[in-house]
Amino acid sequence: MKVKEVMEKPVFIPIGSTKKQILSIVKKYPKTKIFLIVDKNKKFLGDIHEDDLFYMMIPNEKYEDIGISLSFDLEKKFFANNAKEIMRKHDVTCYEDDGILATSLKFAGAEVNEIPVLNKKNKVVGVITQGILLRNINKTKND
């Protein structure tokens, strides 16, 4: 079974999107957990998970004092003003024609729960999650 048979449709957030713009996109897709940051050519730059958005919504002025003592990653989320500042950068991707067993192995070596799916032109065409793979892993015998 190929990734393209089970992947989800991606939800994109432009890299320069403000907090307000990001939250507007999120409200339009209430069941989406991962939002992909791409450039104008749909090249993958990073992602924002719904958990990251929670911290970004907290008003900065409420956390200026404790932000100093937080780890870098949380401080980054508290004080983020746009998608570029909050996105997680990683280079873990797969291709739409990859098998789901081979893609499962990519998750094993990465600290991500979702992976963008690329086409042959390296443009994002979908997203695959550990949950999707788990639900479909027994439907295939060979990659």
C-alpha positions in Angstrom: 0.0 0.0 0.0 1.3 3.4 -0.9 1.3 6.5 1.3 -0.9 8.4 -1.3 -3.7 5.9 -0.7 -4.0 6.8 3.0 -2.5 10.3 3.4 -4.6 13.3 4.6 -5.0 16.5 2.7 -2.6 19.1 4.0 -3.5 22.4 5.5 -1.0 25.2 4.6 0.0 28.3 6.6 2.0 30.9 4.7 5.4 31.5 6.4 4.7 35.2 7.2 1.3 34.6 8.7 0.6 36.5 11.9 -1.0 35.0 15.1 -4.4 36.3 14.0 -4.0 34.8 10.5 -2.8 31.5 11.9 -5.8 31.3 14.3 -8.2 32.1 11.5 -6.9 29.2 9.5 -7.0 26.9 12.5 -10.6 27.7 13.1 -11.5 26.7 9.5 -10.0 23.3 10.1 -11.1 22.2 13.6 -10.1 18.5 13.1 -6.6 19.3 11.8 -3.7 18.7 14.3 -0.8 19.6 12.0 -0.4 22.7 9.8 2.4 22.7 7.2 4.5 25.8 6.5 5.5 26.0 2.8 6.9 28.6 0.5 5.1 29.9 -2.5 6.2 26.8 -4.5 4.8 24.5 -1.9 8.3 23.4 -0.7 8.1 22.2 2.9 9.7 24.6 5.4 8.4 23.3 8.7 5.2 22.6 10.6 3.1 23.8 13.5 1.3 21.3 15.7 -1.9 22.3 17.5 0.0 22.0 20.8 2.4 24.7 19.6 -0.5 27.0 18.9 -1.8 26.7 22.5 1.4 28.4 23.9 1.4 31.0 21.1 -2.1 32.2 22.1 -1.0 33.2 25.6 -0.5 36.9 25.7 3.2 37.8 25.7 2.9 40.4 28.4 1.5 37.8 30.8 4.7 35.7 30.5 7.6 38.1 30.0 9.0 37.3 33.4 8.6 33.5 33.4 9.6 33.3 29.7 13.2 34.0 30.7 13.3 30.9 32.9 11.6 28.6 30.4 13.5 26.3 28.0 14.3 27.9 24.7 11.5 26.0 22.8 8.8 27.1 25.2 10.1 30.7 25.3 10.0 30.7 21.5 6.4 29.7 21.5 5.4 32.2 24.1 6.9 35.1 22.3 6.2 34.0 18.7 4.6 36.6 16.5 4.3 34.7 13.2 4.5 31.3 11.6 8.2 31.5 10.9 9.0 32.0 14.6 6.8 29.1 15.9 7.3 26.5 13.3 9.3 23.4 13.9 12.0 22.8 11.4 12.8 19.3 10.3 13.7 17.5 7.2 11.7 14.3 7.7 9.5 13.8 4.7 8.2 10.9 2.5 6.9 10.6 -1.0 3.4 9.7 -2.1 4.7 6.5 -3.8 6.5 5.3 -0.7 5.1 2.2 1.0 3.5 2.6 4.4 5.9 0.1 6.0 9.0 2.0 4.8 7.3 5.2 6.0 6.7 3.7 9.4 10.4 3.2 9.8 11.0 7.0 9.3 8.8 7.7 12.3 10.9 5.3 14.4 14.0 7.4 13.9 12.4 10.8 14.2 10.9 13.0 16.9 7.8 13.8 14.9 4.2 12.5 14.8 3.4 13.7 11.4 5.3 13.8 8.1 4.6 15.9 5.0 4.1 13.9 1.8 5.9 15.1 -1.3 5.3 14.4 -5.0 8.1 13.8 -7.5 8.6 17.6 -7.9 9.2 17.8 -4.1 5.9 19.8 -3.5 3.8 19.0 -0.5 0.7 17.0 -1.5 -0.4 15.5 1.8 0.5 14.6 5.4 0.8 11.2 7.0 0.5 10.5 10.7 1.5 7.7 13.0 -2.2 7.0 13.6 -3.0 6.7 9.9 -0.1 4.2 9.5 -1.1 2.3 12.6 -4.7 1.9 11.2 -3.4 0.7 7.8 -0.3 -1.3 8.5 -2.1 -4.6 8.6 -3.7 -3.9 5.1 -0.4 -4.6 3.4 1.9 -7.5 3.2 4.7 -6.0 1.2 6.1 -2.6 0.6 
